[in-house]
């Protein structure tokens, strides 16, 4: 195998190596029923990919999460705050792709729907359904030009997924029923010594009334570097991301885009980062990872529920924030069950003073947060300490079980508790210290709560997977104090997911 081929294989394998739970692959790759039949009759048909992915997931949220009450009333005990919600999600993603020696293309559709979701509101933007995108739309449609075995430069242009590192900042978000793509142009340079992706484009907004598209006033660009030979036993990566949003975006038509994915605030935010991760088996049974992130620039304090007039008038704040992730693990490689114990610490900075002209809250960009801060999806990497202990084992080569615990603390009580989409829990009419709802309460405890997750997955056929989880969130003093006058309760979450690769 040529050095460049080995390098690309290593990068593909190592990205999700030990950062998060992932269902095991089948014993042999399954290309899909149509592909298997076509390739059996004609080996030259291996350049074509005609397939589909179907996924159905039932979710039940009791006490917190994606509910009709909204995150401002997570854990509330009052009957009027309807924070229970059970619904069925389904998603069909057919695709046609071609891979030649120097050119390739992919066209992938997506039809997402939800049944029984109590967030439905006929008059709300997008009808209030953040995981229902009416009809079939274009998920990906791109052309790839290049061959890294022959030449170090390639070009990828069109609607495409972007996923870097562990997806803490930039990910495809496929856990969500609508997933995430970008209309972007990406140039890649890769040789055995050095590689970089340089891209520019914009995130695609899911619009239930129109074809999905990016917004010309929302720009996302970046450069992601890898240094394969810099450290012998480590994968070493560095990056710089830029999100630049123009103020006039607030006046565009957002009637078909549900919260929390509506217009962002005007900003020029830059994120520089360094990621170092041990290569597979480099330290025998031990592994580790470090990621450091620094942000600078300016932003406005505008969120999904902000009125356009307020968004247009919001002052620019001088933005300086940071985040860090430290993780280590040990795998009992001699055991047939391959048990692994990991400890992960994640921190995103919070703001010191909500009334000054500065912003210190880390901006989470475009992450796949479901993978990191608890499967109940209650927090993002903003004003947060997350201490995570994870134990996994593999009863069979095609099954996996994970037991995880999280302890959540606010970085600062001078800032909000942010939900998984980066929206602050803020019941502004509750007086400070009244216990009448979430808001900035400097005198309250930093301890938000603890989450316990049990999740399992089984690839029982080469083309079929089943995944299930049971989760419980135990309130900390911050939640109890915030809701002291209305009453609070712990929360529970279940899901059952079925996936077919056809």
Secondary structure by P-SEA (a helix, b strand, c coil): ccaaaaaaaaaaaaccccccccccccccccccaaaaaaaaaccccccccccbbbbbbbbbbcccccccccccccccccccccccccbbbbbbbbbcccccccbbbbbbbbbbbccccccccccccccccccccccccccccbbbbbbcccccbbbbbcbbbbbccccccccccccccbbbbbbbbbbbbbcccbbbbbbbbbbbbbbccccbbbbccbbbbbbbbbbcccccccbbbbbbbbbbbccccccccccccccccccccccbbbbbbbbbbbccccccccccbbbbbbbbcccccccccccaaaaaaccccccccccccccccccccccccbbbbbbbbbbbbbbccccccccccccccccccccccccccccccccbbbbbbbbbbbccccbbbbbbbbbbbbccccccccccccccccccccccccccccccccccccccbbbbbbbbbbcccccbbbbbbbbbbbbcaaaaaaacccbbbbbbbbbbbbbbcc
